[in-house]
Amino acid sequence: MSRIRPARGSRLTAAGTAATAAALLAAALAPAPTADAAARPGRSTVIRDAAAVLAREAARLGLTPAQGTSVRDVVVDPDGSRHVRYDRTYRQLPVVGGDFVLHLAPDGSYRGADRATGRDISLPTITPAVKAPRAADLATAALRAANAGELLKHLTARPQLVVDALHGAPRLAWRTEVTGQDTLGNPVARTVVTDAGTGRQIDAWDSIETATGDGKSLYSGTVPLQTTQSGSAYQLKDPTRGDTYTGDAENKTDLCFLTTICVSRAPATLFYDSDNHWGSGTVSDRSSAAVDAQYGTDVTWDYYKNVHGRSGIAGDGKGSYNRVHYGTNYNNAFWDDNCFCMTYGDGDGTTLGPLVALDVAGHEMTHGVTSKTAALAYSGESGGLNEATSDIFGTLVEWYANNASDPGDYLIGEKIVRSGFGKSALRYMDKPSKDGNSADCWSSSVGKLDVHYSSGVANHFAYLLAEGSGAKTINAVAYDSPTCNGSTVTGIGRDKLGKIWYRALTVYMTSSTNYAGARTATLNAAKDLYGAGSTEYNAVAAAWSAVNVG
């Protein structure tokens, strides 16, 4: 899941393991086809061939009889090259950071692999010295500490025994999802990783990571909507996009939105309309926010399908759903993998309005894409890359929409901020530090920042790669993007930025990818798409160097 976070002091954040945007009429993402598409192998064939390779290459990949693997995602290039992404277990325990991508030639032979960890996974025992109740107590204390000064209620902690391979040598650990509510009934949550041998906290992060009609939205004008007729009325459910739908949370909140078994999730009552003309464009009509949320989901779905060939957030053609009017004065929007849904608060009206803007929808749904592909861990540098991925594709979704009421720009959340917020947007991609907290340039301390601020390095890279450095005005917005090394960068356009980042995310990045790894992943993607030494390849290298990732 994930949240969108504004300047320090506000509670607008979006987390996700973990927690997460796009534009343009582009062609297919992969390299130019060299074989007839009809000859490309199906998913079952690819998985079968990959299993045979795993058996032959087990030693090279660090796999032992104590380990198990499961397929998370499959990518097949037009030329038949295959990329199979795996999760791993050790003695039936999930291995956090054990994921890897197997690369195969068109004939199914082994080409290489990208692994989140290169360390051997072998533990002397899987019996924890620190028991589950103690891990739950430690995680609860961590949530309280992270929300100091607030009276929390309805606290629930659910520890899961795992092997942690993300933070140094693999070790037995408890990964605990602890959730609760603040005094307004809005959700708070934290993921805490605890050493199962010593009880020492290893890591922790926030984990609050949407018939043809039309609707009058709050932010995007009057927009088309695909709906479902039900008797004499219409449902805000889109049968052309996997039955994605939008419901009213009726200002209720969840008691257990992060748990694996949740029997008290805030309901989302499906919106109905009698004439298939939805909303009034005002906050007094509850269906207006629903129009924005459904429209944002539609555009994001279309962007990923038409630009990158991805059918649905999980790539399986199935839709997600939206909950609007969540909580009380809730300054947040978040994606939740457990319900595969997006949730939007109404804002407090002073700093933020309803959080259903187009780039916010693209941002949140992209967290779902990330969770089904690279699953970038939501802490350290990988957490910054997770957030930046959502900002990048949220931005590209806004450009793709080509909506005159919400023109494309490199500002994040500019539609939802109010005068009390004190800034014109949540984040600025051309110069991230304009928000007062984000990093423009990489340094060894970037990984210690909140992920919404460490994301600035990749956001800055993305802007430079698309538009280049220096001062310019685009769609009536003035930008002035500096470089950290004093260089001049020439952009290659948003289309190519999106293609390169998507391929890097889906083919090369893993849960532990850091900024140096992102440079390698995007260079590999540029080489696949445009060739080594191409203008695009060199531009990727120059843009990373310009933000001190060299």
Backbone torsions as a table, in degrees:
resi	resn	phi	psi	omega
1	MET	NA	170.9	-180.0
2	SER	-161.3	159.3	174.3
3	ARG	-127.8	164.7	174.8
4	ILE	-99.4	125.9	-176.2
5	ARG	-112.0	133.9	175.8
6	PRO	-92.1	-154.1	-179.5
7	ALA	-65.2	160.4	-177.5
8	ARG	-56.9	140.0	179.5
9	GLY	105.4	-24.3	175.7
10	SER	-91.4	161.1	-179.2
11	ARG	-102.4	16.0	-179.7
12	LEU	-80.2	99.8	178.7
13	THR	-142.6	166.3	179.4
14	ALA	-146.0	115.3	-173.9
15	ALA	-113.3	169.9	174.1
16	GLY	174.8	144.2	174.5
17	THR	-78.7	8.0	-5.3
18	ALA	-85.4	NA	NA
19	ALA	NA	NA	NA
20	THR	NA	NA	NA
21	ALA	NA	116.4	-176.9
22	ALA	-177.8	169.5	-175.1
23	ALA	-156.9	160.9	165.1
24	LEU	101.8	149.1	177.7
25	LEU	-93.6	89.8	-175.0
26	ALA	-108.0	166.7	175.1
27	ALA	-84.6	-164.1	-179.7
28	ALA	-68.4	155.6	-175.2
29	LEU	-77.0	-36.9	-168.6
30	ALA	-80.0	175.4	-179.2
31	PRO	-60.7	158.3	-180.0
32	ALA	-56.5	134.1	-175.1
33	PRO	-63.5	139.5	175.5
34	THR	-117.7	-1.5	178.0
35	ALA	-138.5	154.9	-179.7
36	ASP	-61.8	133.3	-176.3
37	ALA	-58.2	-29.9	-178.6
38	ALA	-65.0	-20.6	-178.5
39	ALA	-87.1	-4.9	-179.1
40	ARG	-66.6	137.6	-177.3
41	PRO	-70.3	150.9	176.5
42	GLY	-78.5	169.6	-176.2
43	ARG	-59.2	-43.5	-177.6
44	SER	-64.3	-38.0	177.6
45	THR	-64.9	-44.1	179.7
46	VAL	-60.8	-45.7	-179.3
47	ILE	-64.2	-39.9	178.8
48	ARG	-63.3	-46.7	179.5
49	ASP	-64.4	-38.7	179.9
50	ALA	-65.8	-36.1	178.3
51	ALA	-62.8	-38.7	177.8
52	ALA	-64.9	-39.7	178.3
53	VAL	-65.8	-41.7	178.0
54	LEU	-57.4	-41.5	180.0
55	ALA	-63.8	-40.2	-179.1
56	ARG	-74.3	-34.2	-172.6
57	GLU	-105.3	20.0	-174.2
58	ALA	-55.4	-45.8	-177.7
59	ALA	-63.6	-42.7	179.9
60	ARG	-62.7	-33.7	-177.7
61	LEU	-91.1	1.0	178.6
62	GLY	74.5	23.9	-179.8
63	LEU	-92.6	138.6	179.2
64	THR	-127.3	168.1	178.5
65	PRO	-59.2	-21.4	179.9
66	ALA	-78.3	-8.3	-175.3
67	GLN	-105.7	148.2	174.6
68	GLY	-122.5	158.1	178.5
69	THR	-131.6	151.2	174.2
70	SER	-141.2	143.1	-176.7
71	VAL	-79.1	127.3	175.4
72	ARG	-97.3	-39.2	-174.0
73	ASP	-156.4	153.7	177.9
74	VAL	-133.5	130.1	174.2
75	VAL	-122.4	128.4	177.3
76	VAL	-119.7	120.0	179.3
77	ASP	-74.0	159.6	178.3
78	PRO	-56.5	-28.0	179.7
79	ASP	-85.3	3.0	178.3
80	GLY	94.8	-5.7	175.1
81	SER	-62.1	145.1	-174.4
82	ARG	-123.3	149.4	177.9
83	HIS	-138.0	113.7	-175.3
84	VAL	-114.5	123.0	-177.1
85	ARG	-99.6	130.3	-176.7
86	TYR	-120.3	146.8	162.2
87	ASP	-100.9	160.3	-173.3
88	ARG	-131.5	148.8	171.7
89	THR	-122.2	158.6	172.7
90	TYR	-128.4	116.0	-176.0
91	ARG	48.9	45.0	175.2
92	GLN	72.1	6.6	174.1
93	LEU	-95.5	137.4	176.8
94	PRO	-60.0	140.2	175.5
95	VAL	-103.1	107.9	178.1
96	VAL	-75.6	117.9	-173.5
97	GLY	88.3	13.7	178.2
98	GLY	-96.7	3.7	-177.1
99	ASP	-71.1	153.8	177.2
100	PHE	-154.7	159.4	178.0
101	VAL	-116.3	125.6	178.0
102	LEU	-97.3	126.8	-179.2
103	HIS	-106.3	126.1	-177.6
104	LEU	-122.4	149.1	174.5
105	ALA	-74.2	168.2	179.0
106	PRO	-56.4	-27.9	178.7
107	ASP	-86.0	4.4	177.9
108	GLY	89.7	1.9	-179.6
109	SER	-80.9	157.9	-175.4
110	TYR	-71.5	131.9	174.7
111	ARG	-112.8	-33.3	-177.0
112	GLY	163.3	-175.5	-178.9
113	ALA	-154.0	150.1	170.3
114	ASP	-115.4	123.4	-175.4
115	ARG	-118.0	139.5	176.3
116	ALA	-64.1	-33.8	174.4
117	THR	-135.7	140.7	175.2
118	GLY	-98.8	2.8	-177.7
119	ARG	-80.6	150.4	174.6
120	ASP	-68.2	141.7	179.4
121	ILE	-108.7	103.5	-179.7
122	SER	-154.9	119.9	-177.6
123	LEU	-116.4	145.1	179.3
124	PRO	-68.3	-25.2	-179.5
125	THR	-157.4	155.1	172.0
126	ILE	-117.4	22.6	174.5
127	THR	-98.0	116.6	-174.4
128	PRO	-76.9	137.4	172.9
129	ALA	-73.6	-36.4	175.3
130	VAL	-91.1	120.8	-174.8
131	LYS	-83.7	165.0	-174.0
132	ALA	-57.1	-44.0	179.7
133	PRO	-59.2	-38.0	178.6
134	ARG	-67.3	-41.5	177.7
135	ALA	-61.2	-38.7	178.3
136	ALA	-64.5	-41.4	178.8
137	ASP	-64.0	-43.1	-180.0
138	LEU	-63.4	-40.7	179.8
139	ALA	-67.9	-39.4	177.7
140	THR	-62.0	-42.2	177.1
141	ALA	-62.6	-37.9	178.7
142	ALA	-65.5	-38.7	177.2
143	LEU	-65.4	-42.9	178.2
144	ARG	-61.6	-42.2	-179.2
145	ALA	-64.7	-36.5	-179.5
146	ALA	-73.6	-16.2	178.6
147	ASN	-121.5	43.4	-177.2
148	ALA	-56.2	137.9	178.8
149	GLY	91.9	-7.0	179.3
150	GLU	-111.4	141.6	176.6
151	LEU	-87.3	110.7	-177.4
152	LEU	-96.4	150.7	-179.9
153	LYS	-140.2	169.2	178.5
154	HIS	53.6	44.9	-178.1
155	LEU	-76.2	133.4	178.2
156	THR	-135.2	131.3	179.1
157	ALA	-126.5	132.1	-179.5
158	ARG	-128.9	97.9	179.8
159	PRO	-76.3	145.0	173.4
160	GLN	-128.2	128.3	179.1
161	LEU	-76.7	127.8	-177.2
162	VAL	-139.0	171.1	166.6
163	VAL	-104.3	120.0	-179.9
164	ASP	-92.4	114.2	177.5
165	ALA	-115.8	11.9	-179.7
166	LEU	-88.6	-24.4	-171.5
167	HIS	-119.4	70.6	179.1
168	GLY	86.5	-150.0	-177.1
169	ALA	-62.0	137.4	-179.8
170	PRO	-56.2	138.3	-179.4
171	ARG	-149.2	159.7	177.2
172	LEU	-73.5	135.7	-176.0
173	ALA	-148.8	160.0	169.4
174	TRP	-102.3	126.8	171.6
175	ARG	-106.7	112.0	-172.2
176	THR	-115.4	126.1	173.1
177	GLU	-96.8	113.6	-179.7
178	VAL	-115.9	131.5	-174.2
179	THR	-132.4	160.9	177.1
180	GLY	-171.0	-163.7	178.2
181	GLN	-134.1	149.0	173.1
182	ASP	-85.8	-172.7	-174.5
183	THR	-67.2	-20.2	176.6
184	LEU	-89.2	-2.6	-178.1
185	GLY	87.9	5.9	178.8
186	ASN	-83.0	151.0	-172.8
187	PRO	-75.9	144.7	168.0
188	VAL	-128.8	149.6	-176.2
189	ALA	-159.5	152.7	177.4
190	ARG	-150.7	140.3	171.7
191	THR	-100.2	126.0	-176.2
192	VAL	-123.7	127.1	177.2
193	VAL	-106.4	121.0	-173.7
194	THR	-121.5	134.3	175.1
195	ASP	-62.0	121.3	-176.6
196	ALA	-76.7	-6.3	176.9
197	GLY	-96.1	-35.0	-174.0
198	THR	-116.4	-20.1	-175.1
199	GLY	84.1	1.9	180.0
200	ARG	-74.0	138.4	176.9
201	GLN	-71.2	127.3	178.9
202	ILE	-90.7	-42.6	-178.8
203	ASP	-163.5	162.5	176.6
204	ALA	-160.7	149.2	178.4
205	TRP	-157.6	154.6	173.6
206	ASP	-63.1	144.8	-175.9
207	SER	-133.5	33.5	167.7
208	ILE	-88.7	38.3	-178.5
209	GLU	-56.8	NA	NA
210	THR	NA	NA	NA
211	ALA	NA	126.5	-177.2
212	THR	-83.4	119.3	176.1
213	GLY	-126.0	-165.1	175.4
214	ASP	-147.8	163.4	-179.3
215	GLY	-145.0	147.6	174.7
216	LYS	-94.8	112.0	-174.1
217	SER	-91.9	171.7	175.9
218	LEU	-77.1	-34.2	-169.4
219	TYR	-122.0	-21.0	-169.6
220	SER	-116.9	15.0	179.9
221	GLY	74.0	-157.0	177.1
222	THR	-86.0	125.3	-171.7
223	VAL	-126.3	152.9	176.8
224	PRO	-76.6	148.2	179.2
225	LEU	-138.9	133.5	171.0
226	GLN	-91.6	123.1	-174.3
227	THR	-126.7	177.2	-179.2
228	THR	-119.4	124.5	178.2
229	GLN	-78.2	134.9	178.7
230	SER	-134.0	98.2	-173.9
231	GLY	65.6	-126.0	-179.5
232	SER	-93.4	1.6	-178.2
233	ALA	-116.9	-179.6	-178.9
234	TYR	-129.6	142.1	176.1
235	GLN	-100.8	145.9	176.1
236	LEU	-84.2	64.3	-179.7
237	LYS	-133.3	131.1	-172.3
238	ASP	-103.2	102.2	-178.8
239	PRO	-71.2	-14.3	-179.9
240	THR	-86.7	-8.8	-179.3
241	ARG	-131.0	55.0	173.2
242	GLY	69.0	23.2	-178.6
243	ASP	62.9	29.1	172.0
244	THR	-56.6	137.7	-178.5
245	TYR	-141.7	168.2	179.1
246	THR	-127.8	134.8	-179.7
247	GLY	-129.0	163.6	-179.5
248	ASP	-96.4	118.5	177.2
249	ALA	-78.5	-6.1	174.2
250	GLU	55.8	34.7	177.8
251	ASN	62.2	19.6	174.1
252	LYS	-88.7	166.7	178.4
253	THR	-131.5	171.0	-177.3
254	ASP	-91.8	150.2	170.3
255	LEU	-97.1	-22.8	-173.8
256	CYS	-148.1	47.8	-171.6
257	PHE	-70.4	-12.4	179.5
258	LEU	-106.6	-3.3	-175.7
259	THR	-82.6	159.2	-178.6
260	THR	-72.6	-27.3	175.5
261	ILE	-120.3	114.7	-174.9
262	CYS	-127.9	109.6	-178.0
263	VAL	-102.4	-1.3	-178.3
264	SER	-130.9	39.1	174.2
265	ARG	-67.2	138.5	179.2
266	ALA	-57.0	125.9	-176.7
267	PRO	-68.6	155.9	174.3
268	ALA	-122.3	101.8	-177.9
269	THR	-76.5	117.0	-175.5
270	LEU	-55.0	134.1	178.3
271	PHE	-74.2	135.9	174.6
272	TYR	-120.2	153.8	176.5
273	ASP	-147.3	145.6	-174.0
274	SER	-83.8	-28.0	-174.8
275	ASP	-120.5	5.4	178.4
276	ASN	67.2	21.1	171.3
277	HIS	-119.1	108.2	-165.2
278	TRP	-102.4	141.8	170.9
279	GLY	73.0	169.6	178.3
280	SER	-125.7	-2.5	-176.4
281	GLY	80.5	11.0	179.0
282	THR	-125.4	155.2	-178.3
283	VAL	-70.7	-17.5	179.7
284	SER	-70.3	-19.6	176.4
285	ASP	-100.1	111.6	-173.0
286	ARG	-62.5	-23.7	-179.1
287	SER	-78.7	-11.4	178.4
288	SER	-63.5	-46.4	177.8
289	ALA	-63.2	-34.4	178.2
290	ALA	-64.7	-35.6	176.9
291	VAL	-61.0	-47.3	178.6
292	ASP	-58.6	-46.2	-177.2
293	ALA	-63.8	-46.0	-179.7
294	GLN	-65.3	-42.1	177.8
295	TYR	-61.7	-43.6	178.2
296	GLY	-60.8	-40.5	176.8
297	THR	-63.7	-43.9	-179.3
298	ASP	-60.8	-47.3	-177.1
299	VAL	-66.7	-39.9	178.8
300	THR	-64.3	-44.1	176.0
301	TRP	-55.9	-48.3	-177.3
302	ASP	-65.5	-39.4	178.5
303	TYR	-58.7	-53.5	-177.0
304	TYR	-64.1	-35.4	-179.3
305	LYS	-74.6	-48.0	-173.2
306	ASN	-78.9	-29.1	-178.4
307	VAL	-93.7	-41.2	-172.8
308	HIS	-115.9	-0.5	177.8
309	GLY	73.1	19.4	-177.8
310	ARG	-98.4	121.8	-178.4
311	SER	-95.2	97.3	-179.0
312	GLY	87.1	161.9	-176.0
313	ILE	-61.4	-41.3	179.4
314	ALA	-86.7	-1.6	-178.1
315	GLY	76.8	13.9	-176.2
316	ASP	-114.0	8.7	178.7
317	GLY	78.3	1.7	-178.5
318	LYS	-94.5	145.1	-179.6
319	GLY	-87.2	164.7	172.6
320	SER	-106.3	-169.0	174.7
321	TYR	-143.8	163.9	-177.7
322	ASN	-115.4	144.6	167.8
323	ARG	-120.0	122.3	177.5
324	VAL	-111.4	165.7	-177.9
325	HIS	57.8	52.4	-178.8
326	TYR	-96.6	130.6	174.3
327	GLY	73.1	-168.7	-178.0
328	THR	-118.0	118.8	-178.0
329	ASN	49.5	39.5	-170.9
330	TYR	-80.9	112.0	-178.5
331	ASN	-87.8	60.4	-175.6
332	ASN	-160.5	158.8	168.3
333	ALA	-141.6	141.5	-179.0
334	PHE	-148.8	152.2	173.2
335	TRP	-99.3	138.8	-179.7
336	ASP	-125.9	115.0	179.4
337	ASP	-64.3	-30.0	-174.7
338	ASN	-65.9	-37.0	176.5
339	CYS	-102.3	-5.0	-174.7
340	PHE	50.3	56.3	-174.5
341	CYS	-146.0	162.1	175.6
342	MET	-109.8	143.2	-178.4
343	THR	-128.8	134.4	-175.7
344	TYR	-126.6	128.6	171.5
345	GLY	-85.3	168.3	-179.9
346	ASP	-90.5	-4.8	-174.7
347	GLY	73.0	170.1	-179.5
348	ASP	-94.6	-2.9	178.0
349	GLY	82.3	-13.7	-179.6
350	THR	-103.9	-50.5	176.3
351	THR	-95.5	-36.5	-177.4
352	LEU	-139.1	144.5	171.2
353	GLY	-94.7	-173.2	177.9
354	PRO	-50.5	134.5	-168.7
355	LEU	-88.6	35.1	-172.5
356	VAL	-100.5	22.3	-179.7
357	ALA	-65.3	158.5	-173.9
358	LEU	-60.7	-46.0	-177.9
359	ASP	-70.5	-26.5	175.3
360	VAL	-67.6	-43.4	177.7
361	ALA	-60.1	-46.6	178.5
362	GLY	-61.7	-39.5	177.2
363	HIS	-59.3	-52.7	-175.1
364	GLU	-65.0	-44.2	-179.6
365	MET	-65.0	-29.7	178.3
366	THR	-67.9	-28.6	172.5
367	HIS	-58.7	-35.3	176.0
368	GLY	-66.1	-41.0	176.5
369	VAL	-61.4	-45.3	179.9
370	THR	-61.2	-41.2	-178.6
371	SER	-64.4	-27.7	-179.2
372	LYS	-92.2	-2.5	-179.2
373	THR	-123.4	-101.4	-174.8
374	ALA	-71.0	-24.2	-179.2
375	ALA	51.0	47.7	-178.8
376	LEU	-54.6	123.9	-178.6
377	ALA	-59.0	140.5	-170.0
378	TYR	-91.6	49.3	173.6
379	SER	-157.0	162.1	-179.6
380	GLY	61.8	-154.3	-177.5
381	GLU	-67.7	-34.3	178.2
382	SER	-64.1	-33.7	176.6
383	GLY	-66.5	-38.3	175.0
384	GLY	-62.8	-39.9	177.5
385	LEU	-67.3	-35.3	176.4
386	ASN	-60.6	-50.5	179.5
387	GLU	-63.9	-42.6	-179.4
388	ALA	-63.0	-38.1	177.5
389	THR	-56.8	-42.5	178.5
390	SER	-69.4	-37.8	176.8
391	ASP	-65.7	-42.7	-178.5
392	ILE	-62.0	-50.7	-177.1
393	PHE	-76.4	-28.0	172.5
394	GLY	-61.5	-40.0	177.3
395	THR	-66.7	-43.9	-178.7
396	LEU	-67.6	-32.6	174.2
397	VAL	-61.8	-43.2	179.9
398	GLU	-62.3	-42.9	176.4
399	TRP	-64.8	-41.2	-179.1
400	TYR	-60.4	-37.4	-177.1
401	ALA	-62.4	-33.1	179.5
402	ASN	52.5	47.8	-175.8
403	ASN	-98.4	121.6	-176.1
404	ALA	-63.7	-25.4	179.2
405	SER	-80.1	-17.7	178.5
406	ASP	-143.1	71.9	-175.2
407	PRO	-61.6	154.1	178.3
408	GLY	-62.1	141.9	176.9
409	ASP	-157.8	179.2	179.1
410	TYR	-109.5	30.9	175.4
411	LEU	-107.3	139.1	-179.4
412	ILE	-101.6	121.9	173.9
413	GLY	72.1	24.0	-176.9
414	GLU	-64.0	-25.1	-178.1
415	LYS	-75.8	-23.9	-172.2
416	ILE	-96.8	-13.9	-176.7
417	VAL	-75.4	147.1	179.3
418	ARG	-118.0	173.4	-173.7
419	SER	-58.2	-32.3	-179.2
420	GLY	-72.0	-10.1	-179.7
421	PHE	-74.9	-31.0	175.3
422	GLY	87.1	-2.9	177.4
423	LYS	-139.3	165.7	-176.5
424	SER	-87.9	-8.5	-178.7
425	ALA	-159.9	168.0	174.7
426	LEU	-74.9	-43.5	-178.9
427	ARG	-144.7	158.5	-176.1
428	TYR	-129.1	117.6	-174.3
429	MET	-77.0	-29.4	-177.9
430	ASP	-70.6	-37.1	177.0
431	LYS	-145.0	86.0	-171.7
432	PRO	-55.8	-30.6	-176.8
433	SER	-65.6	-10.7	177.7
434	LYS	-62.4	-17.9	177.4
435	ASP	-81.9	-4.8	178.1
436	GLY	91.3	-5.9	-175.0
437	ASN	-137.5	-30.9	-171.2
438	SER	-77.5	155.8	-179.0
439	ALA	-91.7	131.9	172.4
440	ASP	-81.3	-34.5	-169.4
441	CYS	-128.6	149.4	177.5
442	TRP	-73.6	142.6	167.9
443	SER	-147.7	171.5	-177.5
444	SER	-66.4	-13.7	-179.3
445	SER	-96.1	-2.8	-176.2
446	VAL	-58.6	-39.3	-177.8
447	GLY	-64.8	-12.3	179.2
448	LYS	-88.8	-9.5	179.9
449	LEU	-77.5	159.4	167.8
450	ASP	-55.1	142.7	-173.5
451	VAL	-63.1	-23.8	177.7
452	HIS	-73.2	-15.8	179.2
453	TYR	-105.1	-34.7	174.5
454	SER	-68.6	-18.8	176.9
455	SER	-63.8	-19.0	-177.6
456	GLY	-55.6	-35.1	-178.3
457	VAL	-61.7	-46.7	-179.9
458	ALA	-73.2	-35.5	175.9
459	ASN	-61.9	-42.1	178.4
460	HIS	-63.6	-45.3	175.6
461	PHE	-55.1	-46.1	-175.7
462	ALA	-63.8	-43.2	178.3
463	TYR	-62.2	-47.0	-179.5
464	LEU	-61.2	-41.0	-179.2
465	LEU	-65.5	-38.1	-178.5
466	ALA	-78.3	-46.5	-168.6
467	GLU	-114.8	-18.7	-177.5
468	GLY	87.2	175.3	-175.5
469	SER	-89.4	170.6	174.8
470	GLY	91.2	-176.8	-176.0
471	ALA	-87.1	138.7	176.3
472	LYS	-165.2	160.3	176.1
473	THR	-117.1	126.4	-177.8
474	ILE	-129.1	124.9	-178.5
475	ASN	51.9	41.5	176.0
476	ALA	70.0	11.2	175.9
477	VAL	-109.6	129.7	-180.0
478	ALA	-86.1	132.2	177.3
479	TYR	-126.3	153.9	174.1
480	ASP	-150.5	94.5	-172.7
481	SER	-100.3	114.9	177.8
482	PRO	-83.1	171.0	170.0
483	THR	-115.4	155.9	-175.7
484	CYS	-84.1	-16.3	-179.1
485	ASN	-112.6	9.6	178.3
486	GLY	77.4	8.1	-178.1
487	SER	-82.1	169.5	171.8
488	THR	-111.4	126.3	-177.2
489	VAL	-111.5	133.6	175.3
490	THR	-101.2	124.5	-176.7
491	GLY	-76.3	159.5	179.7
492	ILE	-115.3	3.8	175.1
493	GLY	100.3	155.4	-178.3
494	ARG	-66.5	-35.1	-179.3
495	ASP	-56.7	-50.5	-177.4
496	LYS	-72.3	-35.1	173.0
497	LEU	-54.4	-50.3	-177.6
498	GLY	-61.9	-42.6	180.0
499	LYS	-63.0	-45.2	-177.1
500	ILE	-66.4	-45.4	-177.8
501	TRP	-67.7	-38.8	-179.8
502	TYR	-64.2	-43.6	179.3
503	ARG	-66.2	-40.1	177.3
504	ALA	-60.9	-43.1	-178.7
505	LEU	-64.7	-43.6	-170.9
506	THR	-90.3	-16.3	-175.4
507	VAL	-117.4	-34.5	-170.8
508	TYR	-116.6	-35.1	-177.0
509	MET	-73.4	150.1	175.1
510	THR	-127.9	-178.1	-175.1
511	SER	-62.6	-25.7	-176.3
512	SER	-100.7	7.2	-176.9
513	THR	-57.5	129.2	175.3
514	ASN	-108.2	-169.7	-175.9
515	TYR	-65.4	-39.5	176.2
516	ALA	-62.3	-40.6	177.5
517	GLY	-66.3	-34.1	177.8
518	ALA	-66.4	-37.4	175.9
519	ARG	-59.9	-47.6	179.8
520	THR	-62.2	-43.5	-177.8
521	ALA	-63.3	-43.5	-179.0
522	THR	-72.7	-31.9	174.5
523	LEU	-66.9	-41.0	176.1
524	ASN	-61.8	-41.0	178.9
525	ALA	-64.6	-43.3	178.7
526	ALA	-64.3	-37.2	177.7
527	LYS	-65.0	-42.9	178.3
528	ASP	-60.9	-43.0	-172.5
529	LEU	-81.9	-37.9	-169.8
530	TYR	-128.4	-9.7	178.0
531	GLY	101.0	144.5	176.2
532	ALA	-63.7	136.5	179.7
533	GLY	79.9	2.0	178.5
534	SER	-70.6	168.0	176.0
535	THR	-57.8	-41.0	-178.7
536	GLU	-67.4	-42.6	179.0
537	TYR	-60.7	-46.3	-179.4
538	ASN	-66.6	-34.0	178.1
539	ALA	-66.2	-39.0	176.5
540	VAL	-60.0	-47.6	179.6
541	ALA	-60.3	-43.3	-177.9
542	ALA	-66.5	-39.6	-178.8
543	ALA	-67.5	-38.8	176.1
544	TRP	-66.1	-43.7	177.8
545	SER	-60.3	-33.9	-178.5
546	ALA	-68.1	-17.1	175.3
547	VAL	-111.7	20.8	175.5
548	ASN	71.3	21.8	172.3
549	VAL	-104.9	99.5	-171.9
550	GLY	-124.3	NA	NA
